[in-house]
Amino acid sequence: MLRQSPFYNFLNRRIDLTFSQFESNHDLDIDYINWNEFLLPNNYGDPKQEYEAIRNRVALFDVTPMRKFEILGSEAGRFLDHLVTRPVSSAAPMQGLYVVFCNEDGSLKDDAILYKFTEDHYWLMPSDIDHRPHFADLCMQFEISELSISECTMDFAGMAIQGPLSAMLVKQLGVPDLELLKPFHVMDFKLQGTLIRVARMGFTADLGYECWMPIEFGSHFEVLLKNAIDNLGISAHGYGLTALEVCRIEGGFIVAGWDCATEIDPSPGFERTPFELGLGWLVDLEGCEFVGRDALLREKNIGGRYVKRCFIANGRSIPDEGSEVWGQVLGKTIVIGTVNCASWSWGLGKTIGNASIFREYMNLETGELKLEEMVVGVQLKKGPLINLKRNRQVPAPIPKTSTGLN
């Protein structure tokens, strides 16, 4: 049996099904997934409603199951500089950073969110893989000893609050000057005497925040959040994996294990480097020595095998992972790549996804999918499929009323 995350009941709209009934009456990898031994449902009632809440109002996601490591000590920054593909010790405190780390061959080992609180205090959150053996090897390789790494997954609960009304809702909790918090920055505030860490972060490509707290405060936070929602006269749906997947693909984001192979999701031939995933901006080859640096230097000089593209397809059919993408090259229709992941976007009214395209065909802007004995045209895009101004706006937009946006 999978574990129930702290906010499951608060977010669940299936009032006729308890958690255990939902798990026993539904199927793993069809109706829900195993997220770090927690159950993450595809939805809490209706995925379209959840998507629309994210894009048009505000919606809530339980991020507690993310695997979390607390990294402490005078060599914490040095350790992380050797772990990830760009120096992070020089970043200012109270920031969140998106980071990746690699295997020796340059392939992506994992991606993660890194919070820097002070020069000697960090959180590293790689979603679900336990990398402690890798951390130990790295400390030995670079002779790092003034360091403490402990898993704190079950010590802290987290709630993502996403959508155009998210700043209004978080501010209603009593967060001072919340609207001035910059993207990827973190601030602390006290709620009923308990320290809450608020980060302007999210995985929806929309305006949004993550609130982190001691796990025992979770039930109190639910009450305070419910009061804030009621006082504003708004609704705030919980959302599951389906709506999240649509939003992250619209935003051009990748997921290790879905857009490339990992050690817990092995798939020979599906290994990808950061450059092949469109994450070259996270790689600093002139900085510190890190695992995989030599391989990435070679790739930088000679080029990789693939480029990552977002695609928009006509029709409602969803291609399977690994489906071939075809293209017209010199008058012939040939395979130019494969589908990493795909979903239906209610906002765009199209099927969307990420694809790995062979590097030699990187300039193609159109392609085809062969689905259910039909040929479906696709547009290939280098960047994200949506670009919402409010995602980066400072001050963050706070509507004058709950029914309209500034």
Secondary structure, 3 states (H helix, E strand, C coil): CCECCCCHHHHCCCCCCCHHHHHHHCCECCCEEEECCEEEECCCCCHHHHHHHHHHCCEEEECCCCEEEEEECCCHHHHHHHHCCCCCCCCCCCEEEEEEEECCCCCEEEEEEEEEEECCEEEEEEECCCCHHHHHHHHHHCCCCCCEEEECHHHEEEEEEECCCHHHHHHHCCCCCHHHCCCCEEEEEEECCEEEEEECCCCCCCCEEEEEEEHHHHHHHHHHHHHHHHHHCCCCEECCHHHHHHHHHHCCCCCCCCCCCCCCCCCCCCCCCCHHHCCHHHCCCCCCCCCCHHHHHHHHHHCCCEEEEEEEECCCCCCCCCCEEEEEECCEEEEEEEEEEEEEECCCCEEEEEEEEEHHHCCCCEEEEEECCEEEEEEEECCCCCCCHHHCCCCCCCCCCCCCCC
